Amino acid sequence: YYIDHIYDKDSVEGYHTDTFDRPIDYLLKIHVPDDVKRRLMAFLNRLVDEFHLNESNSLLTDRTFLVKAVNVLKSKAIIEGRNEVIPSDLIVLKYMTTFRVPEDVHQRMEEILSDIIEKKKLSFQNMRN
């Protein structure tokens, strides 16, 4: 998404001049709701279950997808001036799968992530009704 869009400080809603000057511990203050965590796990489970990814054909480590991915999601929230990660932020995970999953799976990554975001949204709405 950001590759296709050129931003300056005036075009990013919620941008503050000190955003990039804050210490890294600012990441710790960004909230990741349980709903987003469940979607992240659903994404990983789908890669393993549907595409049969494992240590022999991919590089899906706990450190990358349960630690670093969360920091990437938090960073997206910071860049967009939010204090909380939202489900649509998960789309940035497609950048983390380059060279970590087979090319045919990576080519479908945006579709896979969009599906996780939309299906979970529908499931949540159905639970509320």
Summary of the structure (lengths in Angstrom):
residues: 129
radius of gyration: 15.7
end to end distance: 32.9
largest distance: 45.7
contacts: 323
relative contact order: 0.16
helix: 60%
strand: 2%
